[in-house]
Amino acid sequence: MAARNNTSLNIQQPNISIFDGEQYEEWRVKMRTLFVSQDVWELVENGYEDPDDISTLTLAQQEKLRENRKKDAKALYFIQVAVSTSIFPRIIGANRSKEAWDTLKNEFQGSEKEKHPGEEDKEEEEVEIQKEEEEEDILQKDFLILISLQ
């Protein structure tokens, strides 16, 4: 009886943050760092040329095209697994990483939800201070009226 080989592939997958439509800027920075570490950022940012007819390419060009396709598929996979099921339909039709990345960027970058940490708190604090100053002005006017009536 032949022994079964129960070896499994031990593939280390990086820990990827899941984007759910909130905090795009934070997710974008983490993903860019992941892409740089995996040597795929240039493809995500700029894409690559994929000629219709590869028969005219040299062997070196064909190898480079194969490498670009493989790296791009890796980057697209990272993007696909890094979005929630509610976001995934927006990129389901993307065939390349740049297309998926740009789709998310166009929809979420600079949205009202995207403020830098503390910025929203700062705005709320400014509004609160303004309200307090207005209330103080009203109290001072009321006080002056009361004094003038005495």
C-alpha positions as CSV (number, residue, x, y, z in Angstrom):
1,M,0.0,0.0,0.0
2,A,1.4,3.4,-1.0
3,A,1.8,6.0,1.6
4,R,-0.2,9.2,1.1
5,N,1.7,12.4,1.1
6,N,-0.2,14.8,3.3
7,T,2.1,17.8,2.8
8,S,0.3,21.1,2.6
9,L,1.4,24.3,1.1
10,N,2.4,26.7,3.8
11,I,1.8,30.0,2.1
12,Q,2.2,33.0,4.3
13,Q,-0.4,35.6,3.3
14,P,0.0,39.1,4.7
15,N,-2.5,40.4,7.2
16,I,-4.8,42.7,5.1
17,S,-7.1,45.4,6.4
18,I,-10.7,45.1,5.1
19,F,-12.1,48.2,3.6
20,D,-15.9,48.6,4.3
21,G,-16.5,52.1,3.0
22,E,-15.1,53.9,6.1
23,Q,-11.6,55.3,6.6
24,Y,-10.5,55.0,3.0
25,E,-7.3,57.1,3.5
26,E,-6.1,54.8,6.3
27,W,-6.8,51.7,4.2
28,R,-5.2,53.2,1.1
29,V,-2.0,53.9,3.0
30,K,-1.8,50.4,4.4
31,M,-2.5,48.9,1.0
32,R,0.1,51.0,-0.8
33,T,2.6,49.8,1.8
34,L,1.6,46.2,1.1
35,F,1.9,46.7,-2.7
36,V,5.4,48.2,-2.3
37,S,6.5,45.3,-0.1
38,Q,5.2,42.9,-2.7
39,D,6.9,44.8,-5.6
40,V,3.5,45.4,-7.3
41,W,2.8,49.1,-6.5
42,E,4.0,50.4,-9.9
43,L,1.5,48.1,-11.7
44,V,-1.3,49.2,-9.4
45,E,-0.5,52.9,-9.9
46,N,0.4,52.9,-13.6
47,G,-0.9,49.6,-15.1
48,Y,1.0,47.9,-17.9
49,E,0.8,47.4,-21.7
50,D,-0.8,44.2,-22.8
51,P,-0.4,43.9,-26.6
52,D,-3.0,42.1,-28.7
53,D,-0.4,40.2,-30.6
54,I,2.4,38.8,-28.6
55,S,3.9,36.9,-31.5
56,T,5.9,40.1,-32.4
57,L,7.5,40.3,-29.0
58,T,11.0,39.1,-28.2
59,L,11.4,36.3,-25.7
60,A,12.5,38.8,-23.1
61,Q,9.4,41.0,-23.8
62,Q,7.2,37.9,-23.5
63,E,8.8,37.0,-20.2
64,K,8.3,40.6,-18.9
65,L,4.6,40.5,-20.0
66,R,4.2,37.1,-18.2
67,E,5.8,38.7,-15.1
68,N,3.6,41.8,-15.3
69,R,0.4,39.7,-15.7
70,K,1.4,37.5,-12.7
71,K,2.2,40.5,-10.5
72,D,-0.9,42.3,-11.6
73,A,-3.1,39.3,-10.7
74,K,-1.4,39.2,-7.3
75,A,-2.2,42.9,-6.7
76,L,-5.8,42.5,-8.0
77,Y,-6.2,39.6,-5.6
78,F,-5.0,41.7,-2.7
79,I,-7.5,44.4,-3.5
80,Q,-10.3,41.9,-3.9
81,V,-9.7,40.3,-0.5
82,A,-9.2,43.7,1.1
83,V,-12.7,44.9,0.5
84,S,-15.9,43.9,2.3
85,T,-18.7,42.0,0.5
86,S,-20.6,45.3,0.3
87,I,-17.8,47.0,-1.6
88,F,-16.7,44.1,-3.8
89,P,-19.5,44.5,-6.4
90,R,-17.9,47.9,-7.3
91,I,-14.8,46.1,-8.5
92,I,-16.0,42.7,-9.5
93,G,-15.7,43.5,-13.2
94,A,-12.1,44.8,-12.9
95,N,-9.6,42.7,-14.8
96,R,-6.5,44.6,-13.7
97,S,-5.4,46.0,-10.4
98,K,-5.2,49.6,-11.7
99,E,-8.8,49.4,-12.7
100,A,-10.0,48.2,-9.3
101,W,-7.7,50.6,-7.5
102,D,-8.9,53.6,-9.5
103,T,-12.5,52.6,-9.1
104,L,-12.2,52.7,-5.3
105,K,-10.1,55.8,-5.4
106,N,-12.6,57.7,-7.6
107,E,-15.5,56.7,-5.3
108,F,-14.0,57.1,-1.9
109,Q,-11.0,59.4,-1.9
110,G,-11.8,62.8,-0.5
111,S,-15.3,61.8,0.6
112,E,-16.9,63.7,3.5
113,K,-16.1,60.7,5.7
114,E,-12.4,61.1,4.9
115,K,-11.0,63.5,7.3
116,H,-7.7,63.2,8.9
117,P,-7.6,61.9,12.5
118,G,-8.7,64.6,14.9
119,E,-10.0,66.9,12.2
120,E,-13.6,66.1,12.9
121,D,-13.1,66.5,16.6
122,K,-11.4,69.9,16.0
123,E,-14.4,71.1,13.9
124,E,-16.8,70.0,16.6
125,E,-14.7,71.8,19.3
126,E,-14.7,75.0,17.2
127,V,-18.5,74.9,16.9
128,E,-18.8,74.3,20.6
129,I,-16.6,77.2,21.4
130,Q,-18.5,79.4,19.0
131,K,-21.8,78.4,20.7
132,E,-20.3,79.1,24.2
133,E,-19.2,82.6,23.0
134,E,-22.6,83.4,21.6
135,E,-24.2,82.2,24.9
136,E,-21.8,84.4,26.9
137,D,-22.7,87.4,24.7
138,I,-26.4,86.8,25.3
139,L,-25.8,86.5,29.1
140,Q,-23.7,89.7,29.1
141,K,-26.5,91.6,27.2
142,D,-29.1,90.2,29.6
143,F,-26.9,91.2,32.6
144,L,-26.5,94.7,31.2
145,I,-30.3,95.0,30.7
146,L,-30.9,93.8,34.2
147,I,-28.5,96.4,35.6
148,S,-30.0,99.2,33.6
149,L,-33.4,98.3,34.9
150,Q,-32.3,98.7,38.6
